[in-house]
């Protein structure tokens, strides 16, 4: 579902841009008055500025709010623009009364605003020699950038790349034999040296064994607190297979086991504990 949202985001950016350009092109048919043509050119320049804001605003917002998703958003945006721009270019050309095939053969007049003489903004033509190859290269580039495997590999932060390496499957602890007549005895708290694990003997209680249900519960919890697919894979690959394992693992251990950065690990740990203990309050 996350991949579908990313494709939708990348596809809608060129759709919005070319929709307005098609409207301006339709409005300019049959217009010969220089004043009216100058007004349409001014509207086109304003729309170019708005397009720059449309393209720059989402990555900037993600960069300052959730930096771990910045690369993923950039891949979806650049890939969406590359793959879907030729498609929306053809659709908008047909809707505005032209032929996209004829446009490829003749080029586009005043397609790109450039700085001319006297610091005036003029329109530069894009000829067929540049237009057709550019659209073809964009389609190839978009198909490469939007491949699920490419996004999965390059959307991870640099600290988490080690988590992609295959790791040994965690050994499932064996259940301890249950003594039928043994009565549970309250364990006595014993101080343990720092760095040693705390293991309490509880007769009659078997160690928790990860199963498909516990793994699905952990994945569901991570999705609810907004963990990315890359982080989920890193956690599962580190041998954390139950919700209890996650909330009982310190941020320092998460950093060492998964390769996440310290801030991401701390935020993830706090969100998981709040969700488990307080229902996300």
C-alpha positions as CSV (number, residue, x, y, z in Angstrom):
1,X,0.0,0.0,0.0
2,X,2.9,2.3,0.8
3,X,4.3,1.7,-2.7
4,X,0.9,2.5,-4.3
5,X,0.7,5.8,-2.4
6,X,4.2,6.7,-3.6
7,X,3.3,6.0,-7.2
8,X,0.2,8.0,-6.9
9,X,2.2,10.9,-5.5
10,X,4.7,10.8,-8.3
11,X,2.0,10.5,-11.0
12,X,-0.1,13.4,-9.7
13,X,2.7,16.0,-9.8
14,X,3.1,16.1,-13.6
15,X,-0.7,15.7,-14.0
16,X,-1.4,18.9,-12.0
17,X,1.4,20.7,-14.0
18,X,0.2,19.7,-17.5
19,X,-3.5,20.2,-16.7
20,X,-3.0,23.9,-16.2
21,X,-0.7,24.2,-19.2
22,X,-3.4,22.6,-21.3
23,X,-5.9,25.1,-20.1
24,X,-3.6,28.0,-21.0
25,X,-3.0,26.5,-24.4
26,X,-6.8,26.2,-25.1
27,X,-7.3,29.8,-23.9
28,X,-4.7,31.0,-26.4
29,X,-6.3,29.5,-29.5
30,X,-7.4,32.2,-32.0
31,X,-6.0,35.0,-29.8
32,X,-4.2,37.6,-31.9
33,X,-4.4,40.7,-29.6
34,X,-0.9,41.4,-28.3
35,X,-2.2,42.5,-25.0
36,X,-4.2,39.3,-24.5
37,X,-1.2,37.2,-25.6
38,X,1.0,39.0,-23.2
39,X,-1.5,38.3,-20.4
40,X,-1.5,34.6,-21.2
41,X,2.3,34.6,-21.2
42,X,2.3,36.3,-17.8
43,X,-0.1,33.6,-16.5
44,X,2.2,30.9,-17.9
45,X,5.2,32.4,-16.1
46,X,3.2,32.6,-12.8
47,X,2.2,28.9,-13.3
48,X,5.9,28.0,-13.8
49,X,6.7,29.6,-10.5
50,X,3.8,27.7,-8.8
51,X,5.1,24.4,-10.3
52,X,8.5,25.0,-8.7
53,X,6.8,25.4,-5.4
54,X,4.7,22.2,-6.0
55,X,7.9,20.3,-6.7
56,X,10.0,21.7,-3.9
57,X,7.5,21.9,-1.0
58,X,6.9,18.1,-0.4
59,X,10.6,17.1,-0.1
60,X,11.3,20.1,2.1
61,X,8.4,19.3,4.4
62,X,9.6,15.7,4.7
63,X,13.2,16.8,5.3
64,X,12.3,18.8,8.3
65,X,9.6,16.5,9.8
66,X,10.8,12.9,9.0
67,X,14.2,12.9,7.6
68,X,14.4,9.1,7.4
69,X,11.7,9.2,4.6
70,X,13.5,12.0,2.6
71,X,15.2,9.6,0.1
72,X,12.1,7.6,-0.5
73,X,10.0,10.7,-1.2
74,X,12.7,12.0,-3.6
75,X,12.8,8.7,-5.5
76,X,9.0,8.8,-5.9
77,X,9.0,12.4,-7.0
78,X,11.9,12.2,-9.4
79,X,10.8,8.8,-10.7
80,X,7.2,9.9,-11.0
81,X,8.1,13.1,-13.0
82,X,10.4,11.1,-15.3
83,X,8.0,8.2,-16.0
84,X,4.6,10.1,-16.0
85,X,5.7,13.4,-17.6
86,X,5.7,11.9,-21.2
87,X,2.3,10.3,-20.5
88,X,0.6,13.5,-19.2
89,X,2.4,15.5,-22.0
90,X,0.7,13.3,-24.6
91,X,-2.7,13.5,-22.8
92,X,-2.7,17.2,-22.3
93,X,-1.6,17.8,-26.0
94,X,-4.6,15.7,-27.2
95,X,-7.0,17.4,-24.8
96,X,-5.9,20.9,-25.9
97,X,-6.7,20.0,-29.5
98,X,-3.3,19.1,-30.9
99,X,-1.6,15.8,-31.8
100,X,1.1,14.5,-29.6
101,X,2.7,12.7,-32.5
102,X,2.8,15.8,-34.6
103,X,4.2,17.7,-31.6
104,X,7.0,15.2,-31.4
105,X,7.8,15.8,-35.1
106,X,7.6,19.6,-34.9
107,X,8.6,20.5,-31.4
108,X,7.1,23.0,-28.9
109,X,7.4,26.7,-29.3
110,X,8.1,28.9,-26.2
111,X,8.2,25.8,-24.0
112,X,10.8,26.9,-21.5
113,X,11.1,30.4,-20.0
114,X,14.7,31.7,-20.2
115,X,16.4,35.0,-19.4
116,X,16.7,37.1,-22.6
117,X,18.2,40.4,-23.5
118,X,17.6,43.3,-21.2
119,X,16.8,40.9,-18.3
120,X,13.5,40.0,-19.9
121,X,12.0,36.5,-19.7
122,X,11.4,34.9,-23.1
123,X,10.3,31.5,-24.3
124,X,12.8,29.1,-25.7
125,X,11.7,26.6,-28.3
126,X,12.3,22.8,-27.8
127,X,12.8,21.2,-31.2
128,X,12.0,17.6,-32.1
129,X,15.7,16.6,-32.0
130,X,15.7,17.4,-28.2
131,X,12.0,16.7,-27.3
132,X,11.6,13.1,-28.5
133,X,14.9,11.7,-27.1
134,X,14.3,13.5,-23.8
135,X,10.9,11.9,-23.4
136,X,12.3,8.5,-24.2
137,X,15.2,8.9,-21.7
138,X,12.7,10.1,-19.0
139,X,10.6,7.0,-19.4
140,X,13.6,4.7,-19.1
141,X,14.9,6.6,-16.0
142,X,11.4,6.6,-14.4
143,X,11.1,2.9,-14.9
144,X,14.4,2.3,-13.2
145,X,13.8,4.7,-10.2
146,X,10.3,3.4,-9.5
147,X,11.2,-0.3,-9.4
148,X,10.3,-1.6,-5.9
149,X,13.7,-3.2,-5.5
150,X,15.5,0.0,-6.3
151,X,13.4,2.0,-3.9
152,X,13.8,-0.6,-1.2
153,X,17.6,-0.5,-1.6
154,X,18.3,3.2,-1.9
155,X,15.5,4.7,0.3
156,X,17.2,3.4,3.5
157,X,19.3,5.9,5.5
158,X,23.1,5.3,5.4
159,X,23.1,4.0,8.9
160,X,20.6,1.2,8.1
161,X,22.3,-0.3,5.1
162,X,24.0,-3.0,7.2
163,X,20.6,-4.2,8.2
164,X,19.9,-5.3,4.6
165,X,22.6,-7.9,4.8
166,X,21.2,-11.4,5.4
167,X,21.5,-12.5,9.0
168,X,21.4,-15.8,10.6
169,X,18.0,-17.0,11.6
170,X,17.5,-16.6,15.4
171,X,17.6,-19.8,17.4
172,X,14.2,-20.5,18.9
173,X,14.6,-21.2,22.6
174,X,13.4,-24.6,23.6
175,X,10.6,-24.9,26.1
176,X,11.6,-26.0,29.6
177,X,10.0,-29.1,30.9
178,X,7.0,-28.4,33.1
179,X,6.9,-30.2,36.5
180,X,3.3,-31.0,37.2
181,X,3.5,-30.8,40.9
182,X,5.8,-27.9,41.2
183,X,4.2,-24.8,42.7
184,X,5.2,-21.4,41.3
185,X,7.6,-19.6,43.6
186,X,8.0,-15.8,43.6
187,X,11.5,-15.0,42.4
188,X,13.8,-13.0,44.6
189,X,15.3,-10.0,43.1
190,X,19.1,-10.3,42.9
191,X,21.4,-7.6,41.9
192,X,23.3,-8.4,38.8
193,X,26.5,-6.8,37.5
194,X,26.1,-4.2,34.8
195,X,26.3,-5.8,31.3
196,X,25.1,-9.2,32.4
197,X,21.7,-10.6,31.5
198,X,19.0,-11.1,34.1
199,X,17.6,-14.6,34.0
200,X,15.0,-15.7,36.6
201,X,14.0,-19.3,37.2
202,X,10.2,-19.7,37.2
203,X,9.3,-23.3,37.4
204,X,6.2,-24.2,35.5
205,X,6.5,-21.2,33.1
206,X,7.8,-21.8,29.6
207,X,9.9,-19.3,27.7
208,X,7.9,-17.4,25.1
209,X,8.3,-18.9,21.6
210,X,7.9,-16.6,18.6
211,X,5.3,-17.9,16.1
212,X,3.4,-16.5,13.1
213,X,0.9,-14.8,15.3
214,X,3.5,-13.0,17.4
215,X,5.3,-11.9,14.2
216,X,2.1,-10.5,12.7
217,X,1.3,-8.7,15.9
218,X,4.8,-7.1,15.9
219,X,4.4,-6.1,12.2
220,X,1.0,-4.6,12.9
221,X,2.4,-2.6,15.9
222,X,5.3,-1.2,13.8
223,X,2.9,-0.2,11.0
224,X,0.6,1.6,13.5
225,X,3.4,3.7,14.9
226,X,4.5,4.7,11.4
227,X,7.7,2.6,11.0
228,X,8.8,2.3,7.4
229,X,9.1,-1.0,5.6
230,X,12.9,-0.8,5.7
231,X,12.8,-0.4,9.5
232,X,10.4,-3.3,9.9
233,X,12.7,-5.5,7.9
234,X,15.7,-4.4,9.9
235,X,13.9,-5.2,13.2
236,X,12.7,-8.6,12.0
237,X,16.1,-9.4,10.6
238,X,17.7,-8.6,14.0
239,X,15.8,-11.5,15.5
240,X,13.1,-9.4,17.3
241,X,9.9,-11.4,16.6
242,X,7.5,-10.4,19.3
243,X,6.0,-7.2,20.7
244,X,7.5,-8.1,24.1
245,X,11.0,-8.4,22.6
246,X,10.7,-4.9,21.0
247,X,9.5,-3.0,24.1
248,X,12.0,-4.8,26.3
249,X,14.9,-3.9,24.0
250,X,16.7,-0.6,24.8
251,X,17.3,2.0,22.1
252,X,21.1,1.3,22.4
253,X,20.4,-2.4,21.7
254,X,18.2,-1.5,18.7
255,X,21.0,0.7,17.3
256,X,23.5,-2.2,17.7
257,X,21.2,-4.9,16.4
258,X,19.5,-3.1,13.4
259,X,22.0,-0.3,12.4
260,X,19.3,2.4,12.9
261,X,20.5,5.8,14.0
262,X,20.1,6.7,17.7
263,X,17.3,9.3,17.2
264,X,15.2,6.9,15.1
265,X,15.7,4.0,17.5
266,X,14.7,6.2,20.5
267,X,11.6,7.5,18.8
268,X,10.6,4.0,17.7
269,X,11.1,2.6,21.2
270,X,9.1,5.4,22.9
271,X,6.2,5.1,20.3
272,X,6.1,1.3,20.8
273,X,6.0,1.5,24.6
274,X,3.3,4.2,24.5
275,X,1.2,2.1,22.1
276,X,1.6,-1.1,24.2
277,X,1.3,0.4,27.7
278,X,-1.0,3.4,27.1
279,X,-2.8,2.6,23.9
280,X,-0.9,5.3,22.0
281,X,-1.9,8.2,24.3
